[in-house]
Every structure is written in structure tokens, then in C-alpha cells.
Amino acid sequence: MKEMKGITLIALTITIVLLLILATISFYSGKETIEKAKLQELKTNMLLIQAKAKEYVEEVNFRMGIIESERESNKTKAREEIYGVNGQKLKKVEKESIPSEFNINNEDYKDSCYQLTEETVKKWGLDKLEDEVNDYFLVFDEINEKVEIYYREGYDKQYSLTDIEKIGQIPEQ
């Protein structure tokens, strides 16, 4: 009797099943890695914008003056110079135009909401953001020298840099 050589149907089936399992694992781990990379890129972009914006908040505070009585008289002028028409060309966003998902509750901040423009991005050296320039919003708090960055598209239903930074962190106990 002649000896038959080759692969059996059972061996072939087991091999295909193992390959499918490996492919599935690879697909999902690759997808997760891509999502993490997108999140990191978004965080990096928002942090770069925040760093540049903080420079200008400090400049506004400097121009407002140190004496409290002078601060109020210089506040509007300094804000216009730095953020407005003659300054960095950030686009002022009116209260009713602020996307509702941003959930900006403080009325003081609603007067300090600006949108990035192409000119600002070029001046700040953030050319990488050119495609998404209109998706970034900045809310300034000059007195406390804070800037909150918002991204219109969001990530996992989070829109502010503060909230996006919390994604993936282990909660404190």
C-alpha cells in the first residue's frame, strides 16, 4: 500500500482558525495603538497652543499694569492689542456662537473666547495645524493667567484640554 503524504482536513482547519485568531488580535491591538497615537497627537497640539497662548496672557497682564486701578482701564486696550485686530488676529467668538458641547459655564470666560486663525497659526509657528485651524478655541482668564483650549471635534466626547488630559489616567483614590 502506498503511503499518502499531505495535509489533512483537520490540520488545515486548525491552521486557518489559528491564523484568524492571530489576525483578530493584531487588528484590535493595532486599532488601539492608532487611537492612542491620535489622542497623543491631539494632546500635543493642544499643549503647544496653550503654551503659545500663555505667553500672550502674560504679555496682556504686563500691559495692563501692576496697579489695580490701572488694570481695568488698560484691560480692554491690552486685550484688543494682543488678541484682536492689531495683535495676533485671534477671531473673537460671541457667546451665542460658542459650541454648546464646550460647556463653558462661567460668564466671565464667555467674553474671552477666541478661535485660532491661519494667521495666528503661522505667527506661532504651528504650521502643522493648518488643516484644523478653525477647530481650536481658546478661553482666556488673564487675571489668573490661565488658558483653556477646546477642540471642536473633541475626543471621546471631551472637548477641553483639561478633560482630554484625564483620558486614560488612573483615577486617584
Residue, then its C-alpha position, 0 to 999 in steps of 0.5 A: m500500500k502506498e503511503m499518502k503524504g499531505i495535509t489533512l482536513i483537520a490540520l488545515t482547519i486548525t491552521i486557518v482558525l489559528l491564523l484568524i485568531l492571530a489576525t483578530i488580535s493584531f487588528y484590535s491591538g493595532k486599532e488601539t495603538i492608532e487611537k492612542a497615537k491620535l489622542q497623543e497627537l491631539k494632546t500635543n497640539m493642544l499643549l503647544i497652543q496653550a503654551k503659545a497662548k500663555e505667553y500672550v496672557e502674560e504679555v496682556n497682564f504686563r500691559m495692563g499694569i501692576i496697579e489695580s486701578e490701572r488694570e481695568s482701564n488698560k484691560t480692554k486696550a491690552r486685550e484688543e492689542i494682543y488678541g484682536v485686530n492689531g495683535q495676533k488676529l485671534k477671531k473673537v467668538e460671541k457667546e451665542s456662537i460658542p459650541s454648546e458641547f464646550n460647556i463653558n459655564n462661567e460668564d466671565y470666560k464667555d467674553s474671552c473666547y477666541q478661535l485660532t486663525e491661519e494667521t495666528v497659526k503661522k505667527w506661532g509657528l504651528d504650521k502643522l495645524e493648518d488643516e484644523v485651524n478653525d477647530y481650536f478655541l481658546v478661553f482666556d482668564e488673564i487675571n489668573e493667567k490661565v488658558e483653556i483650549y477646546y477642540r471642536e471635534g473633541y475626543d471621546k466626547q471631551y472637548s477641553l484640554t483639561d478633560i482630554e488630559k484625564i483620558g486614560q489616567i488612573p483615577e486617584q483614590 
